[in-house]
Amino acid sequence: MAQELLTPSTTGPPRGRRGLLPRILPPALYAGRAHALLERSVLVNRRGWMAIVSGFFEPLFFLLALGHGLGTLVGGVAGPGGAPLTYAEFVAPGLLAASAMNGAVYDATFNIFFKFKYAKLYDAMLATPLGPVDIAVGEIGWSLLRGGLYASGFLTVMLGMGLIGSPWALLALPAALLVAFAFAAVGMAATTFMRSWQDFDLVQLAILPMFLFSTTFFPLGVYPRPLQILVEVFPLYHAVELMRGLTTGVVHWGLLGHVAYFAVLAAVGVIVASRRLGRLLLR
């Protein structure tokens, strides 16, 4: 694989500044070598597995502290369709969605910014057959795997604690992967606009309100209608509603709307990230 990456090629996308992504062909056709970057990420991170696994414990601590601690004081909560749920059963799907989001976003922002601005890793990659779309898809794929790892671990914890009430929960993991992919794509696209580490305060400014208010801990009905409309715009809200519907077994056609939302979000993120990388690296 290393030899292949170091071998010049003329079969990749044009390297000219203006001819980066020809308008005639879709950018996805140039993403055939993204697996090489994905393999590199796995090899590089195999010794730093503790840093990766540690991110799994944050939602677990929230579940233990709020779901089972505060939950003893809260009592029952109305879930999807008005079905009564314990507070732990209500909070757990929201934390599942948040774990997929966090695992994808933090890898697709901080790590990619360092590789791009300081390590100059992507400049070196463009001297190989890899193109900007390959880089975008490869990095987003690794962020997807990290978010999926967090989600699968948390889903296992939910199963062990008896917080899954329906066989539909089998679809929660593919749904979590879609959520992670969308957040990773948008996160990488946003990173291409970052100028310094101070700009990452904006990432926290976006992630924290979504985590707290996207019906993760409270039903949507506790907010006045204007705030409900604002919450319904948040991407994490759609992820929470999707996970909550699958894990509780309240499945309806409206869940497909949440799936379509993330499919569009992922596509937009990949296109913006690849084009921005091309402009910044080949100027």
N, C-alpha and C positions, 0 to 999 in steps of 0.2 A: 504494500500500500504506500509506504514512504517513497519507494522508487517511482511509483506512478505519479505521486504528487509533485515530484521534482522534475518530471519529464515534460519539456515544452510540448505544446499541442496547438494546432490551429483549428481544432474542431469545436472549441468552446465558443461562447458568445463573443462578438466583436469587442476589442479592447479600447476602441476609440471613445473619446469623451462623449460624442454625440451618438455614436452607433452602439451604445451599450445594450439596449433592449429594443430590437427592431419592432416596430409597431405591427408588423404583419403577423408575427408569431406570439403566442401567449408566453409570458415569462416562465410558466411552469415547465416548459419544454427544456429549459436550461438548467433544471435542478437535478439532473441525473447523477451528479457526483456528490451530492450532499451527504451521502452515507459515509464518505471518507472523513468529513469533519465530525460527524457523529461518533465514529470510531475513535477519533483523536480525543474527543471529550471524555469518553469512557476510560481510555488509557490514562489520561492526565489526572482524572479524579478518583482513580481506584485507590490511591494512597490517602486521599482526603475524604474517605467515606464517612468519618465521624462528623465532619462539618455538614455533610449532606443529610445524614440521618438525624442530626440534632434538630433540624427544622420540623421533624414530625412531632416532637414533644410539645410544642406550643399549643396546638389545638387540643391535645390530650389534657394538658393542665387546665385549659379553659373548661373542658367538659367535666373534669373532676371537681373543679372549684365552683362553677356555676350550675352545671347540670345536676350534680348530686349534692353540692353544698347549698347554694341558693335555692335549688329546686325543692328542697324540703320545706321552704317557707312560701314558695310561690304556689305550689299545688298544681292543678290541672290547667292546661292551655288548649284553646281551640286550634286544631290543626287544619290541614286542607280539607275542604268540604264540611267543616264544622265538627269533625270527629275529635273527641277528647283525647289529648295526649298528656303524658307526664312532661314536666319541663325538660328533663333529660332527653326524651324522645323528640321534643320540639327543637332543642338547641343542636343536637348531634348532626342532623343533615346540613344545617347552616355552617357548622365548623368543618364539615366534610368539604363543602364548596370553598370555604375560605382556605383550607389547606391546599387544595388544587391551585387556587389563585396565588397564594404566597410562594409556593414552590416554584411556580413558573415565572412570576413577575420579578422576584429578586435575582434569579439567575439571568433573566433576559435584560436586566438593567445594569446592576452594579458590575457583574462579571464581564458583560459585553463592552461596557464603557471602558474598563481597564484594558481589555484586549485591543480595543479600537484606538484609544487616545495615547496609551502609554507603551504597551507591549508592541504596538504596530504589527500585530499578528496578521491582520487581514491584508495589509499591504504586501506581505510576503506571500500570502495565499494567492493573490492575483497574478503572481509570476508563474503559477502552475495552471493546469487546466480548469481549476475552480473559477467560477464567475460569481458576481454579487448575489445572484439568486441562490446558487449553491450554498454560499456562506449564510445567507438569511435562513434558508430552510434547515440547514444543518444545525445552526445555533438554536433555532426555535424548536427543532426536534429534541435537542438535549434538554431544553427547559421543559418541554412536554414530558419527557421521561422523569424528570425530577418532580414535577407536579403530580404525575401519575403515581410515583413511588409514595409520596406523602398521602395521597388519597387512598391508595390500596391498603396502606398500613392502618390508616384511621378507620377505613371500612371494616377491616378485620377486628379492630377494637370494638367497634359498634356491634358487630356480630357476637363477639364474646360477652358483651355486657347486656345482650338482649334488647338492643335498641333498634332492631330491624324487624318490621312487622309484616313484610310481604316479599314473596319471591321476585317481584319486580325490581327489588334492590340489586339483582344481578346486572341490571342495565346501568346501575349507578356508576360503576367503574368506567365503562365506555363514555358515559356522560361527563365524568370528571376529566377524562383525557381530552375531550372536546373543549371543555372549559379551560383546561390548562393550556391547550394549543392556542386558543383565542387570546388569552391574557399574555402568553409569551410573545405572540406576534405583535400585539399592540404595544407591549413593553419594549420590544426591540425597536419598533418604529419610533416610539417616543425617545429612546436613547440616542437615536441618530440626530436629534435636535438638541441634546445636552451639550453645554459648553464647558462646564466644570463640575466638580463634586457638589458644589453648593446647589446646583440645579436639582439634585436628588431630593432636596426637601420637598419639591413638588410631588415626587412619587409618594412620599409619606402622606402628604396633604390629600392625595387622591385615595390611597389605600385605606387609611385609618377611618375616615367617615364611612366608606363603603362597608368596612368590616363591622362597624358599630351599628349602623342604621339600616342595612339592607335586609331587614327582617331576620337577621341572624339570631338575635336574642329576644325580639319583641314581634308580635303579630303586626301586620300592616295597619290594622284597624285602630291602633293606639295613636296614630298620627292624624292631625287634621288633613282634610282633602288636599290642600295645596302641597303639603309635605309628602303626601302619598304619591302624588304625580312626580315629584322630584325623585323619590326613592325608586319608583318604577323605571326611571331612566338608568339607574345604576346597573352596570353589567353583573355585579355580584348578586343583585336581587334576582335576576333571571336564573342564575346558577343555584341559588338557595331554593327557589320555588321548584326547579327541576329536580333537585336532590330530595327535597321534602316529599314531593309527589311520588317519586319512585320508592323511597324507603318506607313510606307509610302505606303504599298500595293504592293511593288515590290517583289513578292514571286516567287522563282525559286528553282530548285532542289539543287542548291549549298548551300541553307540554311540547308539542311539535313547534309551536311558536318560539319557545325558549331555545330549542335546538337550532332553528333557522337563524335566530338572533346571533348565536355564537358562530355559526357557519359563515355568516356575512362578516362578522367582526374579524374572524381569523383570515378570511380572504383579503379584506382591506389591509389588515396588519402586514401580511406577507408582501403584498404589492408595494405598500409605502416603504417598508423596511428595505426591500431589495433595490428600489429605485433611489432611495436616499443613500444607501451604501455605494451604489454605483456613482452617483454624483460626487460624493465626498472622497472616494478612494481614487477615482480616475480623472479628477479635475487637473 
